[in-house]
Amino acid sequence: MPATPQSLSDSATCPGISWRRGCPSKLRPAEAARRAAAEVAAITFRAAATDYVAAHEAGWKNEKHRAQWTSTLATYAYPVFGTQRW
């Protein structure tokens, strides 16, 4: 089925209409899900945990809490599944 023109208002009211009409600029939902899963799968547990600590350490009351998180992850979590991709 060839792509058909669509108005901006059509795509605003129904986000899924683009791929149904064959718009080449939009990904089909299944393809978008596969790409998102591939990006997430490329992250190791160690990288995700490091990012989490960096993002949340400002909310912890003192330096001791950051050190506890980092130490606990390094001692118990990283040796078991630190290099696993999630």
PyMOL Python script that loads the backbone (N, CA, C, O; Angstrom):
from pymol import cmd

cmd.read_pdbstr("""\
ATOM      1  N   MET A   1       0.847  -1.175   0.000  1.00  0.00           N
ATOM      2  CA  MET A   1       0.000   0.000   0.000  1.00  0.00           C
ATOM      3  C   MET A   1       0.891   1.236   0.000  1.00  0.00           C
ATOM      4  O   MET A   1       1.739   1.358   0.884  1.00  0.00           O
ATOM      5  N   PRO A   2       0.741   2.143  -0.934  1.00  0.00           N
ATOM      6  CA  PRO A   2       1.568   3.342  -0.972  1.00  0.00           C
ATOM      7  C   PRO A   2       1.212   4.290   0.162  1.00  0.00           C
ATOM      8  O   PRO A   2       0.093   4.287   0.675  1.00  0.00           O
ATOM      9  N   ALA A   3       2.187   5.097   0.537  1.00  0.00           N
ATOM     10  CA  ALA A   3       1.954   6.072   1.591  1.00  0.00           C
ATOM     11  C   ALA A   3       0.969   7.123   1.114  1.00  0.00           C
ATOM     12  O   ALA A   3       1.030   7.575  -0.030  1.00  0.00           O
ATOM     13  N   THR A   4       0.067   7.503   1.994  1.00  0.00           N
ATOM     14  CA  THR A   4      -0.905   8.533   1.655  1.00  0.00           C
ATOM     15  C   THR A   4      -0.628   9.772   2.479  1.00  0.00           C
ATOM     16  O   THR A   4      -0.177   9.669   3.620  1.00  0.00           O
ATOM     17  N   PRO A   5      -0.890  10.935   1.921  1.00  0.00           N
ATOM     18  CA  PRO A   5      -0.652  12.151   2.690  1.00  0.00           C
ATOM     19  C   PRO A   5      -1.598  12.220   3.891  1.00  0.00           C
ATOM     20  O   PRO A   5      -2.698  11.668   3.861  1.00  0.00           O
ATOM     21  N   GLN A   6      -1.167  12.885   4.914  1.00  0.00           N
ATOM     22  CA  GLN A   6      -2.015  13.052   6.087  1.00  0.00           C
ATOM     23  C   GLN A   6      -1.810  14.452   6.623  1.00  0.00           C
ATOM     24  O   GLN A   6      -0.763  15.064   6.413  1.00  0.00           O
ATOM     25  N   SER A   7      -2.802  14.945   7.306  1.00  0.00           N
ATOM     26  CA  SER A   7      -2.682  16.286   7.858  1.00  0.00           C
ATOM     27  C   SER A   7      -2.030  16.210   9.230  1.00  0.00           C
ATOM     28  O   SER A   7      -2.003  15.154   9.861  1.00  0.00           O
ATOM     29  N   LEU A   8      -1.512  17.329   9.676  1.00  0.00           N
ATOM     30  CA  LEU A   8      -0.896  17.395  10.990  1.00  0.00           C
ATOM     31  C   LEU A   8      -1.916  17.114  12.077  1.00  0.00           C
ATOM     32  O   LEU A   8      -1.589  16.508  13.097  1.00  0.00           O
ATOM     33  N   SER A   9      -3.146  17.550  11.868  1.00  0.00           N
ATOM     34  CA  SER A   9      -4.181  17.321  12.878  1.00  0.00           C
ATOM     35  C   SER A   9      -4.504  15.833  13.016  1.00  0.00           C
ATOM     36  O   SER A   9      -4.817  15.368  14.112  1.00  0.00           O
ATOM     37  N   ASP A  10      -4.430  15.082  11.910  1.00  0.00           N
ATOM     38  CA  ASP A  10      -4.670  13.637  11.983  1.00  0.00           C
ATOM     39  C   ASP A  10      -3.643  12.963  12.884  1.00  0.00           C
ATOM     40  O   ASP A  10      -4.000  12.144  13.731  1.00  0.00           O
ATOM     41  N   SER A  11      -2.378  13.303  12.706  1.00  0.00           N
ATOM     42  CA  SER A  11      -1.348  12.645  13.497  1.00  0.00           C
ATOM     43  C   SER A  11      -1.374  13.107  14.945  1.00  0.00           C
ATOM     44  O   SER A  11      -0.964  12.362  15.835  1.00  0.00           O
ATOM     45  N   ALA A  12      -1.848  14.320  15.196  1.00  0.00           N
ATOM     46  CA  ALA A  12      -1.933  14.803  16.574  1.00  0.00           C
ATOM     47  C   ALA A  12      -3.051  14.109  17.334  1.00  0.00           C
ATOM     48  O   ALA A  12      -2.914  13.853  18.530  1.00  0.00           O
ATOM     49  N   THR A  13      -4.151  13.800  16.664  1.00  0.00           N
ATOM     50  CA  THR A  13      -5.272  13.176  17.349  1.00  0.00           C
ATOM     51  C   THR A  13      -5.100  11.670  17.475  1.00  0.00           C
ATOM     52  O   THR A  13      -5.664  11.058  18.381  1.00  0.00           O
ATOM     53  N   CYS A  14      -4.339  11.074  16.590  1.00  0.00           N
ATOM     54  CA  CYS A  14      -4.133   9.628  16.628  1.00  0.00           C
ATOM     55  C   CYS A  14      -2.676   9.330  16.304  1.00  0.00           C
ATOM     56  O   CYS A  14      -2.331   9.190  15.131  1.00  0.00           O
ATOM     57  N   PRO A  15      -1.801   9.228  17.323  1.00  0.00           N
ATOM     58  CA  PRO A  15      -0.376   9.029  17.062  1.00  0.00           C
ATOM     59  C   PRO A  15      -0.065   7.795  16.228  1.00  0.00           C
ATOM     60  O   PRO A  15       0.935   7.783  15.510  1.00  0.00           O
ATOM     61  N   GLY A  16      -0.884   6.767  16.300  1.00  0.00           N
ATOM     62  CA  GLY A  16      -0.619   5.544  15.565  1.00  0.00           C
ATOM     63  C   GLY A  16      -1.016   5.606  14.105  1.00  0.00           C
ATOM     64  O   GLY A  16      -0.745   4.672  13.351  1.00  0.00           O
ATOM     65  N   ILE A  17      -1.652   6.687  13.696  1.00  0.00           N
ATOM     66  CA  ILE A  17      -2.149   6.763  12.330  1.00  0.00           C
ATOM     67  C   ILE A  17      -1.023   6.799  11.298  1.00  0.00           C
ATOM     68  O   ILE A  17      -1.207   6.314  10.181  1.00  0.00           O
ATOM     69  N   SER A  18       0.128   7.357  11.641  1.00  0.00           N
ATOM     70  CA  SER A  18       1.232   7.480  10.685  1.00  0.00           C
ATOM     71  C   SER A  18       1.678   6.126  10.159  1.00  0.00           C
ATOM     72  O   SER A  18       1.766   5.932   8.946  1.00  0.00           O
ATOM     73  N   TRP A  19       1.956   5.201  11.042  1.00  0.00           N
ATOM     74  CA  TRP A  19       2.454   3.911  10.578  1.00  0.00           C
ATOM     75  C   TRP A  19       1.354   3.123   9.898  1.00  0.00           C
ATOM     76  O   TRP A  19       1.645   2.320   9.012  1.00  0.00           O
ATOM     77  N   ARG A  20       0.115   3.319  10.274  1.00  0.00           N
ATOM     78  CA  ARG A  20      -0.971   2.597   9.619  1.00  0.00           C
ATOM     79  C   ARG A  20      -1.121   3.037   8.165  1.00  0.00           C
ATOM     80  O   ARG A  20      -1.513   2.243   7.309  1.00  0.00           O
ATOM     81  N   ARG A  21      -0.815   4.279   7.892  1.00  0.00           N
ATOM     82  CA  ARG A  21      -0.925   4.786   6.533  1.00  0.00           C
ATOM     83  C   ARG A  21       0.378   4.621   5.761  1.00  0.00           C
ATOM     84  O   ARG A  21       0.469   5.038   4.606  1.00  0.00           O
ATOM     85  N   GLY A  22       1.375   4.027   6.378  1.00  0.00           N
ATOM     86  CA  GLY A  22       2.608   3.759   5.672  1.00  0.00           C
ATOM     87  C   GLY A  22       3.586   4.913   5.651  1.00  0.00           C
ATOM     88  O   GLY A  22       4.419   4.995   4.748  1.00  0.00           O
ATOM     89  N   CYS A  23       3.508   5.789   6.603  1.00  0.00           N
ATOM     90  CA  CYS A  23       4.425   6.920   6.655  1.00  0.00           C
ATOM     91  C   CYS A  23       5.834   6.404   6.942  1.00  0.00           C
ATOM     92  O   CYS A  23       6.058   5.796   7.989  1.00  0.00           O
ATOM     93  N   PRO A  24       6.791   6.631   6.036  1.00  0.00           N
ATOM     94  CA  PRO A  24       8.132   6.070   6.212  1.00  0.00           C
ATOM     95  C   PRO A  24       8.922   6.702   7.354  1.00  0.00           C
ATOM     96  O   PRO A  24       9.913   6.126   7.803  1.00  0.00           O
ATOM     97  N   SER A  25       8.504   7.881   7.837  1.00  0.00           N
ATOM     98  CA  SER A  25       9.275   8.540   8.882  1.00  0.00           C
ATOM     99  C   SER A  25       8.964   7.993  10.277  1.00  0.00           C
ATOM    100  O   SER A  25       9.670   8.313  11.234  1.00  0.00           O
ATOM    101  N   LYS A  26       7.948   7.195  10.401  1.00  0.00           N
ATOM    102  CA  LYS A  26       7.569   6.642  11.704  1.00  0.00           C
ATOM    103  C   LYS A  26       7.889   5.150  11.761  1.00  0.00           C
ATOM    104  O   LYS A  26       7.736   4.432  10.772  1.00  0.00           O
ATOM    105  N   LEU A  27       8.330   4.700  12.917  1.00  0.00           N
ATOM    106  CA  LEU A  27       8.586   3.272  13.106  1.00  0.00           C
ATOM    107  C   LEU A  27       7.289   2.569  13.463  1.00  0.00           C
ATOM    108  O   LEU A  27       6.412   3.140  14.111  1.00  0.00           O
ATOM    109  N   ARG A  28       7.184   1.350  13.042  1.00  0.00           N
ATOM    110  CA  ARG A  28       6.052   0.544  13.473  1.00  0.00           C
ATOM    111  C   ARG A  28       6.257   0.215  14.947  1.00  0.00           C
ATOM    112  O   ARG A  28       7.402   0.116  15.388  1.00  0.00           O
ATOM    113  N   PRO A  29       5.199   0.044  15.717  1.00  0.00           N
ATOM    114  CA  PRO A  29       5.339  -0.199  17.154  1.00  0.00           C
ATOM    115  C   PRO A  29       6.238  -1.383  17.504  1.00  0.00           C
ATOM    116  O   PRO A  29       7.026  -1.291  18.445  1.00  0.00           O
ATOM    117  N   ALA A  30       6.140  -2.481  16.778  1.00  0.00           N
ATOM    118  CA  ALA A  30       6.975  -3.651  17.066  1.00  0.00           C
ATOM    119  C   ALA A  30       8.447  -3.339  16.835  1.00  0.00           C
ATOM    120  O   ALA A  30       9.305  -3.756  17.613  1.00  0.00           O
ATOM    121  N   GLU A  31       8.741  -2.602  15.761  1.00  0.00           N
ATOM    122  CA  GLU A  31      10.130  -2.241  15.467  1.00  0.00           C
ATOM    123  C   GLU A  31      10.664  -1.270  16.513  1.00  0.00           C
ATOM    124  O   GLU A  31      11.814  -1.385  16.935  1.00  0.00           O
ATOM    125  N   ALA A  32       9.850  -0.330  16.927  1.00  0.00           N
ATOM    126  CA  ALA A  32      10.267   0.620  17.969  1.00  0.00           C
ATOM    127  C   ALA A  32      10.560  -0.119  19.273  1.00  0.00           C
ATOM    128  O   ALA A  32      11.522   0.210  19.967  1.00  0.00           O
ATOM    129  N   ALA A  33       9.748  -1.103  19.608  1.00  0.00           N
ATOM    130  CA  ALA A  33       9.961  -1.888  20.824  1.00  0.00           C
ATOM    131  C   ALA A  33      11.255  -2.692  20.731  1.00  0.00           C
ATOM    132  O   ALA A  33      11.999  -2.779  21.708  1.00  0.00           O
ATOM    133  N   ARG A  34      11.528  -3.276  19.579  1.00  0.00           N
ATOM    134  CA  ARG A  34      12.772  -4.039  19.396  1.00  0.00           C
ATOM    135  C   ARG A  34      13.994  -3.143  19.548  1.00  0.00           C
ATOM    136  O   ARG A  34      14.973  -3.528  20.188  1.00  0.00           O
ATOM    137  N   ARG A  35      13.941  -1.951  18.964  1.00  0.00           N
ATOM    138  CA  ARG A  35      15.076  -1.038  19.073  1.00  0.00           C
ATOM    139  C   ARG A  35      15.285  -0.572  20.508  1.00  0.00           C
ATOM    140  O   ARG A  35      16.422  -0.479  20.970  1.00  0.00           O
ATOM    141  N   ALA A  36      14.205  -0.281  21.211  1.00  0.00           N
ATOM    142  CA  ALA A  36      14.315   0.145  22.601  1.00  0.00           C
ATOM    143  C   ALA A  36      14.889  -0.977  23.455  1.00  0.00           C
ATOM    144  O   ALA A  36      15.720  -0.727  24.329  1.00  0.00           O
ATOM    145  N   ALA A  37      14.457  -2.209  23.212  1.00  0.00           N
ATOM    146  CA  ALA A  37      14.975  -3.348  23.971  1.00  0.00           C
ATOM    147  C   ALA A  37      16.457  -3.561  23.690  1.00  0.00           C
ATOM    148  O   ALA A  37      17.212  -3.913  24.596  1.00  0.00           O
ATOM    149  N   ALA A  38      16.878  -3.354  22.461  1.00  0.00           N
ATOM    150  CA  ALA A  38      18.293  -3.518  22.107  1.00  0.00           C
ATOM    151  C   ALA A  38      19.150  -2.468  22.799  1.00  0.00           C
ATOM    152  O   ALA A  38      20.261  -2.769  23.234  1.00  0.00           O
ATOM    153  N   GLU A  39      18.651  -1.236  22.906  1.00  0.00           N
ATOM    154  CA  GLU A  39      19.397  -0.191  23.593  1.00  0.00           C
ATOM    155  C   GLU A  39      19.525  -0.495  25.080  1.00  0.00           C
ATOM    156  O   GLU A  39      20.591  -0.310  25.668  1.00  0.00           O
ATOM    157  N   VAL A  40      18.445  -0.957  25.682  1.00  0.00           N
ATOM    158  CA  VAL A  40      18.467  -1.286  27.102  1.00  0.00           C
ATOM    159  C   VAL A  40      19.365  -2.490  27.352  1.00  0.00           C
ATOM    160  O   VAL A  40      20.078  -2.529  28.355  1.00  0.00           O
ATOM    161  N   ALA A  41      19.340  -3.468  26.458  1.00  0.00           N
ATOM    162  CA  ALA A  41      20.139  -4.676  26.636  1.00  0.00           C
ATOM    163  C   ALA A  41      21.631  -4.383  26.587  1.00  0.00           C
ATOM    164  O   ALA A  41      22.436  -5.190  27.052  1.00  0.00           O
ATOM    165  N   ALA A  42      22.000  -3.264  26.040  1.00  0.00           N
ATOM    166  CA  ALA A  42      23.413  -2.921  25.924  1.00  0.00           C
ATOM    167  C   ALA A  42      23.991  -2.366  27.227  1.00  0.00           C
ATOM    168  O   ALA A  42      25.194  -2.115  27.301  1.00  0.00           O
ATOM    169  N   ILE A  43      23.171  -2.173  28.242  1.00  0.00           N
ATOM    170  CA  ILE A  43      23.620  -1.596  29.507  1.00  0.00           C
ATOM    171  C   ILE A  43      23.937  -2.715  30.496  1.00  0.00           C
ATOM    172  O   ILE A  43      23.124  -3.616  30.702  1.00  0.00           O
ATOM    173  N   THR A  44      25.113  -2.655  31.101  1.00  0.00           N
ATOM    174  CA  THR A  44      25.459  -3.648  32.115  1.00  0.00           C
ATOM    175  C   THR A  44      24.881  -3.222  33.454  1.00  0.00           C
ATOM    176  O   THR A  44      24.537  -2.057  33.652  1.00  0.00           O
ATOM    177  N   PHE A  45      24.779  -4.179  34.374  1.00  0.00           N
ATOM    178  CA  PHE A  45      24.282  -3.870  35.702  1.00  0.00           C
ATOM    179  C   PHE A  45      25.188  -2.851  36.388  1.00  0.00           C
ATOM    180  O   PHE A  45      24.705  -1.931  37.047  1.00  0.00           O
ATOM    181  N   ARG A  46      26.486  -3.015  36.234  1.00  0.00           N
ATOM    182  CA  ARG A  46      27.440  -2.092  36.853  1.00  0.00           C
ATOM    183  C   ARG A  46      27.209  -0.663  36.363  1.00  0.00           C
ATOM    184  O   ARG A  46      27.214   0.277  37.158  1.00  0.00           O
ATOM    185  N   ALA A  47      27.009  -0.502  35.057  1.00  0.00           N
ATOM    186  CA  ALA A  47      26.779   0.830  34.492  1.00  0.00           C
ATOM    187  C   ALA A  47      25.465   1.420  35.004  1.00  0.00           C
ATOM    188  O   ALA A  47      25.399   2.602  35.343  1.00  0.00           O
ATOM    189  N   ALA A  48      24.422   0.595  35.059  1.00  0.00           N
ATOM    190  CA  ALA A  48      23.132   1.070  35.538  1.00  0.00           C
ATOM    191  C   ALA A  48      23.209   1.455  37.020  1.00  0.00           C
ATOM    192  O   ALA A  48      22.648   2.474  37.423  1.00  0.00           O
ATOM    193  N   ALA A  49      23.894   0.652  37.824  1.00  0.00           N
ATOM    194  CA  ALA A  49      24.028   0.952  39.246  1.00  0.00           C
ATOM    195  C   ALA A  49      24.848   2.216  39.475  1.00  0.00           C
ATOM    196  O   ALA A  49      24.519   3.027  40.342  1.00  0.00           O
ATOM    197  N   THR A  50      25.899   2.379  38.710  1.00  0.00           N
ATOM    198  CA  THR A  50      26.724   3.588  38.819  1.00  0.00           C
ATOM    199  C   THR A  50      25.911   4.822  38.449  1.00  0.00           C
ATOM    200  O   THR A  50      26.003   5.851  39.118  1.00  0.00           O
ATOM    201  N   ASP A  51      25.118   4.725  37.389  1.00  0.00           N
ATOM    202  CA  ASP A  51      24.255   5.837  36.994  1.00  0.00           C
ATOM    203  C   ASP A  51      23.220   6.139  38.072  1.00  0.00           C
ATOM    204  O   ASP A  51      22.928   7.302  38.348  1.00  0.00           O
ATOM    205  N   TYR A  52      22.667   5.091  38.681  1.00  0.00           N
ATOM    206  CA  TYR A  52      21.672   5.278  39.736  1.00  0.00           C
ATOM    207  C   TYR A  52      22.279   6.024  40.927  1.00  0.00           C
ATOM    208  O   TYR A  52      21.696   6.985  41.430  1.00  0.00           O
ATOM    209  N   VAL A  53      23.446   5.575  41.369  1.00  0.00           N
ATOM    210  CA  VAL A  53      24.102   6.219  42.510  1.00  0.00           C
ATOM    211  C   VAL A  53      24.395   7.680  42.180  1.00  0.00           C
ATOM    212  O   VAL A  53      24.151   8.561  43.005  1.00  0.00           O
ATOM    213  N   ALA A  54      24.910   7.942  40.991  1.00  0.00           N
ATOM    214  CA  ALA A  54      25.228   9.319  40.595  1.00  0.00           C
ATOM    215  C   ALA A  54      23.976  10.199  40.566  1.00  0.00           C
ATOM    216  O   ALA A  54      24.028  11.369  40.944  1.00  0.00           O
ATOM    217  N   ALA A  55      22.864   9.638  40.122  1.00  0.00           N
ATOM    218  CA  ALA A  55      21.630  10.408  40.016  1.00  0.00           C
ATOM    219  C   ALA A  55      20.975  10.678  41.366  1.00  0.00           C
ATOM    220  O   ALA A  55      20.283  11.683  41.527  1.00  0.00           O
ATOM    221  N   HIS A  56      21.188   9.783  42.344  1.00  0.00           N
ATOM    222  CA  HIS A  56      20.488   9.907  43.619  1.00  0.00           C
ATOM    223  C   HIS A  56      21.351  10.350  44.796  1.00  0.00           C
ATOM    224  O   HIS A  56      20.820  10.635  45.868  1.00  0.00           O
ATOM    225  N   GLU A  57      22.656  10.412  44.621  1.00  0.00           N
ATOM    226  CA  GLU A  57      23.518  10.710  45.751  1.00  0.00           C
ATOM    227  C   GLU A  57      23.313  12.112  46.315  1.00  0.00           C
ATOM    228  O   GLU A  57      23.607  12.357  47.486  1.00  0.00           O
ATOM    229  N   ALA A  58      22.818  13.026  45.503  1.00  0.00           N
ATOM    230  CA  ALA A  58      22.575  14.386  46.003  1.00  0.00           C
ATOM    231  C   ALA A  58      21.483  14.402  47.076  1.00  0.00           C
ATOM    232  O   ALA A  58      21.477  15.276  47.943  1.00  0.00           O
ATOM    233  N   GLY A  59      20.582  13.459  47.021  1.00  0.00           N
ATOM    234  CA  GLY A  59      19.501  13.392  48.000  1.00  0.00           C
ATOM    235  C   GLY A  59      19.872  12.673  49.287  1.00  0.00           C
ATOM    236  O   GLY A  59      19.110  12.713  50.253  1.00  0.00           O
ATOM    237  N   TRP A  60      21.014  12.025  49.323  1.00  0.00           N
ATOM    238  CA  TRP A  60      21.436  11.332  50.533  1.00  0.00           C
ATOM    239  C   TRP A  60      22.043  12.340  51.499  1.00  0.00           C
ATOM    240  O   TRP A  60      22.719  13.283  51.088  1.00  0.00           O
ATOM    241  N   LYS A  61      21.797  12.130  52.767  1.00  0.00           N
ATOM    242  CA  LYS A  61      22.131  13.139  53.774  1.00  0.00           C
ATOM    243  C   LYS A  61      23.623  13.387  53.956  1.00  0.00           C
ATOM    244  O   LYS A  61      24.023  14.516  54.243  1.00  0.00           O
ATOM    245  N   ASN A  62      24.437  12.382  53.799  1.00  0.00           N
ATOM    246  CA  ASN A  62      25.871  12.625  53.972  1.00  0.00           C
ATOM    247  C   ASN A  62      26.702  11.681  53.104  1.00  0.00           C
ATOM    248  O   ASN A  62      26.180  10.774  52.456  1.00  0.00           O
ATOM    249  N   GLU A  63      27.980  11.920  53.114  1.00  0.00           N
ATOM    250  CA  GLU A  63      28.920  11.144  52.297  1.00  0.00           C
ATOM    251  C   GLU A  63      28.922   9.665  52.677  1.00  0.00           C
ATOM    252  O   GLU A  63      29.197   8.808  51.836  1.00  0.00           O
ATOM    253  N   LYS A  64      28.624   9.369  53.913  1.00  0.00           N
ATOM    254  CA  LYS A  64      28.631   7.987  54.385  1.00  0.00           C
ATOM    255  C   LYS A  64      27.617   7.133  53.609  1.00  0.00           C
ATOM    256  O   LYS A  64      27.889   5.973  53.299  1.00  0.00           O
ATOM    257  N   HIS A  65      26.462   7.705  53.300  1.00  0.00           N
ATOM    258  CA  HIS A  65      25.450   6.942  52.565  1.00  0.00           C
ATOM    259  C   HIS A  65      25.951   6.571  51.163  1.00  0.00           C
ATOM    260  O   HIS A  65      25.754   5.443  50.711  1.00  0.00           O
ATOM    261  N   ARG A  66      26.594   7.518  50.480  1.00  0.00           N
ATOM    262  CA  ARG A  66      27.140   7.225  49.158  1.00  0.00           C
ATOM    263  C   ARG A  66      28.198   6.134  49.239  1.00  0.00           C
ATOM    264  O   ARG A  66      28.243   5.229  48.405  1.00  0.00           O
ATOM    265  N   ALA A  67      29.047   6.235  50.256  1.00  0.00           N
ATOM    266  CA  ALA A  67      30.100   5.233  50.432  1.00  0.00           C
ATOM    267  C   ALA A  67      29.504   3.857  50.728  1.00  0.00           C
ATOM    268  O   ALA A  67      30.023   2.842  50.262  1.00  0.00           O
ATOM    269  N   GLN A  68      28.423   3.822  51.495  1.00  0.00           N
ATOM    270  CA  GLN A  68      27.773   2.543  51.807  1.00  0.00           C
ATOM    271  C   GLN A  68      27.189   1.914  50.545  1.00  0.00           C
ATOM    272  O   GLN A  68      27.349   0.715  50.316  1.00  0.00           O
ATOM    273  N   TRP A  69      26.518   2.713  49.734  1.00  0.00           N
ATOM    274  CA  TRP A  69      25.948   2.187  48.503  1.00  0.00           C
ATOM    275  C   TRP A  69      27.040   1.633  47.602  1.00  0.00           C
ATOM    276  O   TRP A  69      26.952   0.504  47.119  1.00  0.00           O
ATOM    277  N   THR A  70      28.062   2.434  47.384  1.00  0.00           N
ATOM    278  CA  THR A  70      29.148   2.034  46.494  1.00  0.00           C
ATOM    279  C   THR A  70      29.849   0.781  47.001  1.00  0.00           C
ATOM    280  O   THR A  70      30.135  -0.133  46.227  1.00  0.00           O
ATOM    281  N   SER A  71      30.122   0.740  48.297  1.00  0.00           N
ATOM    282  CA  SER A  71      30.806  -0.400  48.892  1.00  0.00           C
ATOM    283  C   SER A  71      29.966  -1.672  48.819  1.00  0.00           C
ATOM    284  O   SER A  71      30.478  -2.743  48.491  1.00  0.00           O
ATOM    285  N   THR A  72      28.694  -1.550  49.121  1.00  0.00           N
ATOM    286  CA  THR A  72      27.811  -2.722  49.090  1.00  0.00           C
ATOM    287  C   THR A  72      27.694  -3.291  47.678  1.00  0.00           C
ATOM    288  O   THR A  72      27.747  -4.504  47.478  1.00  0.00           O
ATOM    289  N   LEU A  73      27.536  -2.401  46.708  1.00  0.00           N
ATOM    290  CA  LEU A  73      27.472  -2.865  45.323  1.00  0.00           C
ATOM    291  C   LEU A  73      28.767  -3.549  44.907  1.00  0.00           C
ATOM    292  O   LEU A  73      28.740  -4.605  44.276  1.00  0.00           O
ATOM    293  N   ALA A  74      29.906  -2.945  45.261  1.00  0.00           N
ATOM    294  CA  ALA A  74      31.206  -3.507  44.880  1.00  0.00           C
ATOM    295  C   ALA A  74      31.464  -4.845  45.570  1.00  0.00           C
ATOM    296  O   ALA A  74      32.066  -5.741  44.979  1.00  0.00           O
ATOM    297  N   THR A  75      31.018  -4.982  46.804  1.00  0.00           N
ATOM    298  CA  THR A  75      31.280  -6.204  47.562  1.00  0.00           C
ATOM    299  C   THR A  75      30.350  -7.352  47.181  1.00  0.00           C
ATOM    300  O   THR A  75      30.796  -8.489  47.028  1.00  0.00           O
ATOM    301  N   TYR A  76      29.068  -7.062  47.029  1.00  0.00           N
ATOM    302  CA  TYR A  76      28.094  -8.139  46.858  1.00  0.00           C
ATOM    303  C   TYR A  76      27.498  -8.255  45.452  1.00  0.00           C
ATOM    304  O   TYR A  76      27.317  -9.368  44.958  1.00  0.00           O
ATOM    305  N   ALA A  77      27.198  -7.163  44.819  1.00  0.00           N
ATOM    306  CA  ALA A  77      26.477  -7.230  43.547  1.00  0.00           C
ATOM    307  C   ALA A  77      27.393  -7.379  42.332  1.00  0.00           C
ATOM    308  O   ALA A  77      27.170  -8.256  41.496  1.00  0.00           O
ATOM    309  N   TYR A  78      28.410  -6.543  42.225  1.00  0.00           N
ATOM    310  CA  TYR A  78      29.267  -6.577  41.037  1.00  0.00           C
ATOM    311  C   TYR A  78      29.947  -7.925  40.813  1.00  0.00           C
ATOM    312  O   TYR A  78      30.008  -8.372  39.668  1.00  0.00           O
ATOM    313  N   PRO A  79      30.463  -8.599  41.848  1.00  0.00           N
ATOM    314  CA  PRO A  79      31.088  -9.904  41.587  1.00  0.00           C
ATOM    315  C   PRO A  79      30.109 -10.946  41.028  1.00  0.00           C
ATOM    316  O   PRO A  79      30.514 -11.842  40.286  1.00  0.00           O
ATOM    317  N   VAL A  80      28.838 -10.830  41.380  1.00  0.00           N
ATOM    318  CA  VAL A  80      27.859 -11.825  40.941  1.00  0.00           C
ATOM    319  C   VAL A  80      27.307 -11.500  39.558  1.00  0.00           C
ATOM    320  O   VAL A  80      27.302 -12.360  38.677  1.00  0.00           O
ATOM    321  N   PHE A  81      26.847 -10.284  39.359  1.00  0.00           N
ATOM    322  CA  PHE A  81      26.255  -9.956  38.056  1.00  0.00           C
ATOM    323  C   PHE A  81      26.590  -8.554  37.571  1.00  0.00           C
ATOM    324  O   PHE A  81      25.769  -7.926  36.902  1.00  0.00           O
ATOM    325  N   GLY A  82      27.742  -8.063  37.882  1.00  0.00           N
ATOM    326  CA  GLY A  82      28.151  -6.731  37.454  1.00  0.00           C
ATOM    327  C   GLY A  82      28.333  -6.584  35.961  1.00  0.00           C
ATOM    328  O   GLY A  82      28.111  -5.501  35.419  1.00  0.00           O
ATOM    329  N   THR A  83      28.733  -7.653  35.279  1.00  0.00           N
ATOM    330  CA  THR A  83      28.962  -7.571  33.834  1.00  0.00           C
ATOM    331  C   THR A  83      27.779  -8.084  33.017  1.00  0.00           C
ATOM    332  O   THR A  83      27.818  -8.038  31.788  1.00  0.00           O
ATOM    333  N   GLN A  84      26.754  -8.559  33.662  1.00  0.00           N
ATOM    334  CA  GLN A  84      25.580  -9.033  32.929  1.00  0.00           C
ATOM    335  C   GLN A  84      24.857  -7.871  32.283  1.00  0.00           C
ATOM    336  O   GLN A  84      24.777  -6.776  32.840  1.00  0.00           O
ATOM    337  N   ARG A  85      24.341  -8.125  31.121  1.00  0.00           N
ATOM    338  CA  ARG A  85      23.565  -7.100  30.407  1.00  0.00           C
ATOM    339  C   ARG A  85      22.107  -7.279  30.738  1.00  0.00           C
ATOM    340  O   ARG A  85      21.591  -8.397  30.735  1.00  0.00           O
ATOM    341  N   TRP A  86      21.447  -6.188  31.020  1.00  0.00           N
ATOM    342  CA  TRP A  86      20.048  -6.225  31.429  1.00  0.00           C
ATOM    343  C   TRP A  86      19.184  -5.573  30.401  1.00  0.00           C
ATOM    344  O   TRP A  86      17.966  -5.506  30.570  1.00  0.00           O
TER     345      TRP A  86
END
""", "prot")
cmd.dss("prot")
cmd.show_as("cartoon", "prot")
cmd.util.cbc("prot")
cmd.orient("prot")
